[in-house]
Amino acid sequence: MNTPAQDGPAPRTLVAGVGNIFLGDDGFGVETVRRLTERPLPGHVEVADIGIRGVHLAYRLLDGYDTLVLVDASAHGGEPGTLYLIEPDAPGGDAAAGVPLDGHRMSPDAVLALLGTLCAGTGTAPPRRTFVVGCEPACVDEGIGLSPQVAAAVPAAVRMVADLVQYEAAR
């Protein structure tokens, strides 16, 4: 029995690490994708350190990806270092609505809110699936380096992203 992944090339996936490395645990996404590049990934998966360049992420998504995986610090009130897998478009997810366009404050939710408009204007399609691999931060004050709790969560986040892109390719 053929799976969709066997019928042709796997759909393109972008894994984007976002965050500010100068704000402690906000650098979680950047550190996770840095470590992700050290391991073999399927050829259809692209890994990018987006950092704080949200506009860059928005325009990069116009290149046509089937799946987007954002990796970012994500405060939900849990214990620092807790990992979350969030589907923003799923019922009950963290959907962005009414986010104003501001080129200096292009957070991931603002990018997702803007993406539909950008795609409509260019005739492209947004990613079919979007996931956020988030980590509960301990501290996002000025300073370089992750807290011990968040640093300890990075290897598990790398595994989570790798498993997720493998799973999505097999669908």
Backbone hydrogen bonds in HBPLUS format (Angstrom, degrees):
<---DONOR---> <-ACCEPTOR-->    atom                        ^
c    i                          cat <-CA-CA->   ^        H-A-AA   ^      H-
h    n   atom  resd res      DA  || num        DHA   H-A  angle D-A-AA Bond
n    s   type  num  typ     dist DA aas  dist angle  dist       angle   num
A0006-GLN N   A0003-THR O   2.84 MM   3  5.26 141.4  1.98 113.0 124.3     1
A0007-ASP N   A0003-THR O   3.28 MM   4  6.58 134.7  2.50 148.7 161.2     2
A0007-ASP N   A0004-PRO O   3.28 MM   3  5.20 137.5  2.47  95.8 107.0     3
A0066-ASP N   A0012-ARG O   2.82 MM  54  5.44 145.3  1.94 138.4 148.6     4
A0067-THR N   A0012-ARG O   3.24 MM  55  6.66 156.2  2.30 150.5 155.7     5
A0013-THR N   A0044-HIS O   2.97 MM  31  6.18 162.6  2.00 155.8 154.4     6
A0046-GLU N   A0013-THR O   2.84 MM  33  6.16 167.9  1.86 163.5 166.7     7
A0014-LEU N   A0067-THR O   2.99 MM  53  6.42 159.6  2.03 157.9 161.6     8
A0069-VAL N   A0014-LEU O   2.82 MM  55  6.18 161.5  1.85 162.7 164.7     9
A0015-VAL N   A0046-GLU O   2.77 MM  31  6.11 165.6  1.79 166.3 171.3    10
A0048-ALA N   A0015-VAL O   2.85 MM  33  6.23 159.0  1.90 166.0 169.8    11
A0016-ALA N   A0069-VAL O   2.83 MM  53  6.19 156.8  1.88 155.9 163.7    12
A0071-VAL N   A0016-ALA O   2.87 MM  55  6.07 154.9  1.93 156.8 154.2    13
A0017-GLY N   A0048-ALA O   2.89 MM  31  6.29 164.6  1.91 166.1 170.8    14
A0050-ILE N   A0017-GLY O   2.85 MM  33  5.60 141.9  1.99 144.9 157.4    15
A0051-GLY N   A0017-GLY O   3.09 MM  34  6.38 146.8  2.20 147.8 148.1    16
A0018-VAL N   A0071-VAL O   2.96 MM  53  6.13 173.3  1.97 168.6 168.5    17
A0019-GLY N   A0051-GLY O   2.87 MM  32  4.77 165.5  1.89 116.0 116.3    18
A0023-LEU N   A0020-ASN O   3.07 MM   3  5.64 160.1  2.11 122.7 123.8    19
A0143-GLY N   A0022-PHE O   2.93 MM 121  5.24 162.2  1.96 131.7 132.0    20
A0026-ASP N   A0023-LEU O   3.06 MM   3  5.45 167.5  2.07 134.1 132.7    21
A0024-GLY N   A0143-GLY O   2.74 MM 119  5.23 162.6  1.77 162.1 157.9    22
A0027-GLY N   A0024-GLY O   3.08 MM   3  6.06 169.5  2.09 127.3 130.4    23
A0025-ASP N   A0139-CYS O   2.89 MM 114  5.75 163.3  1.92 171.2 166.3    24
A0028-PHE N   A0025-ASP O   3.04 MM   3  5.47 156.1  2.10 120.0 120.2    25
A0031-GLU N   A0027-GLY O   3.00 MM   4  6.22 167.1  2.02 162.9 166.4    26
A0032-THR N   A0028-PHE O   2.91 MM   4  6.05 157.1  1.96 152.1 158.9    27
A0033-VAL N   A0029-GLY O   3.07 MM   4  6.27 165.8  2.10 149.5 152.4    28
A0034-ARG N   A0030-VAL O   3.05 MM   4  6.19 147.7  2.15 142.4 151.9    29
A0035-ARG N   A0031-GLU O   3.08 MM   4  6.32 158.4  2.13 147.0 151.6    30
A0036-LEU N   A0032-THR O   2.87 MM   4  6.10 143.6  2.00 141.7 153.3    31
A0037-THR N   A0033-VAL O   3.07 MM   4  6.25 142.2  2.22 142.9 149.5    32
A0038-GLU N   A0035-ARG O   3.08 MM   3  5.35 154.9  2.15 106.1 114.0    33
A0039-ARG N   A0036-LEU O   3.23 MM   3  5.74 168.3  2.25 116.0 118.4    34
A0045-VAL N   A0042-PRO O   3.07 MM   3  5.70 166.5  2.09 123.6 126.5    35
A0053-ARG N   A0050-ILE O   3.04 MM   3  5.60 166.8  2.06 138.8 140.8    36
A0056-HIS N   A0053-ARG O   3.08 MM   3  5.32 119.4  2.47 102.3 116.7    37
A0057-LEU N   A0053-ARG O   3.18 MM   4  6.61 151.5  2.27 147.7 155.8    38
A0058-ALA N   A0054-GLY O   2.98 MM   4  6.30 159.5  2.02 151.2 156.2    39
A0059-TYR N   A0055-VAL O   3.06 MM   4  6.36 164.7  2.08 155.2 157.6    40
A0060-ARG N   A0056-HIS O   2.89 MM   4  6.01 152.0  1.97 147.4 156.2    41
A0061-LEU N   A0057-LEU O   3.01 MM   4  6.19 150.2  2.11 151.5 157.9    42
A0062-LEU N   A0059-TYR O   3.11 MM   3  5.31 147.9  2.22 101.9 111.4    43
A0063-ASP N   A0060-ARG O   2.99 MM   3  5.66 165.9  2.01 119.5 123.7    44
A0064-GLY N   A0061-LEU O   3.32 MM   3  5.99 168.7  2.34 115.8 117.8    45
A0128-ARG N   A0066-ASP O   2.71 MM  62  5.11 123.7  2.03 118.7 133.1    46
A0129-ARG N   A0066-ASP O   3.12 MM  63  6.60 155.6  2.19 153.7 161.2    47
A0068-LEU N   A0129-ARG O   2.96 MM  61  6.37 155.2  2.02 151.5 159.5    48
A0131-PHE N   A0068-LEU O   2.85 MM  63  6.26 155.0  1.91 156.1 164.6    49
A0070-LEU N   A0131-PHE O   2.82 MM  61  6.17 166.3  1.84 159.6 157.1    50
A0133-VAL N   A0070-LEU O   2.74 MM  63  6.15 162.8  1.77 167.5 171.8    51
A0072-ASP N   A0133-VAL O   3.11 MM  61  6.50 154.3  2.18 146.1 153.2    52
A0135-CYS N   A0072-ASP O   3.17 MM  63  6.67 134.1  2.39 138.1 148.8    53
A0074-SER N   A0135-CYS O   2.85 MM  61  5.26 167.6  1.86 127.2 130.2    54
A0082-THR N   A0079-GLU O   3.01 MM   3  5.71 151.8  2.09 148.8 149.5    55
A0081-GLY N   A0136-GLU O   2.82 MM  55  5.20 168.5  1.84 144.6 145.9    56
A0136-GLU N   A0082-THR O   2.82 MM  54  5.19 161.0  1.86 150.2 156.4    57
A0084-TYR N   A0134-GLY O   2.77 MM  50  4.93 153.4  1.83 142.2 144.1    58
A0134-GLY N   A0084-TYR O   2.87 MM  50  4.93 153.5  1.94 139.8 147.0    59
A0086-ILE N   A0132-VAL O   2.85 MM  46  4.96 168.2  1.86 148.8 152.9    60
A0132-VAL N   A0086-ILE O   2.75 MM  46  4.96 150.2  1.84 148.1 154.6    61
A0090-ALA N   A0087-GLU O   3.02 MM   3  5.34 154.4  2.09 112.6 120.8    62
A0093-GLY N   A0090-ALA O   2.79 MM   3  5.10 154.9  1.85 140.8 138.8    63
A0105-ARG N   A0102-ASP O   2.86 MM   3  5.35 159.4  1.90 120.3 127.2    64
A0110-ALA N   A0107-SER O   2.96 MM   3  5.19 120.5  2.33 104.6 120.1    65
A0111-VAL N   A0107-SER O   2.95 MM   4  6.29 154.7  2.02 157.6 165.8    66
A0112-LEU N   A0108-PRO O   2.98 MM   4  6.23 163.0  2.01 151.4 155.2    67
A0113-ALA N   A0109-ASP O   3.01 MM   4  6.15 152.9  2.09 140.2 147.8    68
A0114-LEU N   A0110-ALA O   2.94 MM   4  6.08 147.5  2.05 143.3 151.9    69
A0115-LEU N   A0111-VAL O   2.87 MM   4  5.91 135.8  2.07 147.2 159.2    70
A0117-THR N   A0114-LEU O   3.08 MM   3  5.49 119.4  2.46 109.4 123.3    71
A0118-LEU N   A0114-LEU O   3.05 MM   4  6.34 162.6  2.08 156.9 162.5    72
A0119-CYS N   A0115-LEU O   2.84 MM   4  6.01 165.3  1.86 158.3 162.1    73
A0120-ALA N   A0116-GLY O   2.99 MM   4  6.11 159.9  2.03 144.6 150.3    74
A0121-GLY N   A0117-THR O   3.06 MM   4  6.25 152.1  2.14 145.8 153.0    75
A0122-THR N   A0118-LEU O   3.10 MM   4  6.31 129.1  2.37 140.6 153.6    76
A0122-THR N   A0119-CYS O   3.15 MM   3  5.17 137.1  2.34  97.0 108.9    77
A0123-GLY N   A0119-CYS O   2.79 MM   4  5.68 124.0  2.11 150.6 162.8    78
A0124-THR N   A0119-CYS O   3.16 MM   5  4.82 135.4  2.37 132.5 136.3    79
A0151-ALA N   A0147-SER O   2.87 MM   4  6.00 167.9  1.88 163.5 167.5    80
A0152-ALA N   A0148-PRO O   2.98 MM   4  6.03 152.3  2.06 141.5 148.5    81
A0153-ALA N   A0150-VAL O   3.01 MM   3  5.03 135.7  2.21  97.6 110.5    82
A0154-VAL N   A0151-ALA O   3.29 MM   3  5.44 150.6  2.38 102.4 110.4    83
A0157-ALA N   A0153-ALA O   2.98 MM   4  6.21 150.2  2.07 152.6 162.2    84
A0157-ALA N   A0154-VAL O   3.02 MM   3  4.96 116.4  2.44  96.5 112.8    85
A0158-VAL N   A0154-VAL O   2.89 MM   4  6.18 154.6  1.96 158.9 165.9    86
A0159-ARG N   A0155-PRO O   3.09 MM   4  6.39 159.7  2.14 146.1 150.8    87
A0160-MET N   A0156-ALA O   2.86 MM   4  6.09 154.3  1.93 144.1 152.0    88
A0161-VAL N   A0157-ALA O   2.90 MM   4  6.15 163.2  1.93 153.9 156.8    89
A0162-ALA N   A0158-VAL O   2.98 MM   4  6.16 168.0  1.99 151.7 155.4    90
A0163-ASP N   A0159-ARG O   2.85 MM   4  6.00 164.3  1.87 153.7 157.9    91
A0164-LEU N   A0160-MET O   2.92 MM   4  6.04 153.7  1.99 144.0 152.0    92
A0165-VAL N   A0161-VAL O   2.96 MM   4  6.23 162.3  1.99 159.6 162.2    93
A0166-GLN N   A0162-ALA O   3.13 MM   4  6.28 153.7  2.20 144.5 151.8    94
A0167-TYR N   A0163-ASP O   2.90 MM   4  6.07 161.5  1.94 149.6 155.0    95
A0168-GLU N   A0164-LEU O   2.89 MM   4  6.10 164.3  1.91 152.2 156.4    96
A0169-ALA N   A0165-VAL O   3.06 MM   4  6.08 149.2  2.15 137.3 145.0    97
A0170-ALA N   A0166-GLN O   3.17 MM   4  6.40 140.7  2.34 142.5 152.4    98
A0170-ALA N   A0167-TYR O   3.14 MM   3  5.24 128.3  2.42  97.3 110.6    99
A0171-ARG N   A0168-GLU O   3.32 MM   3  5.29 149.7  2.41  96.9 105.5   100
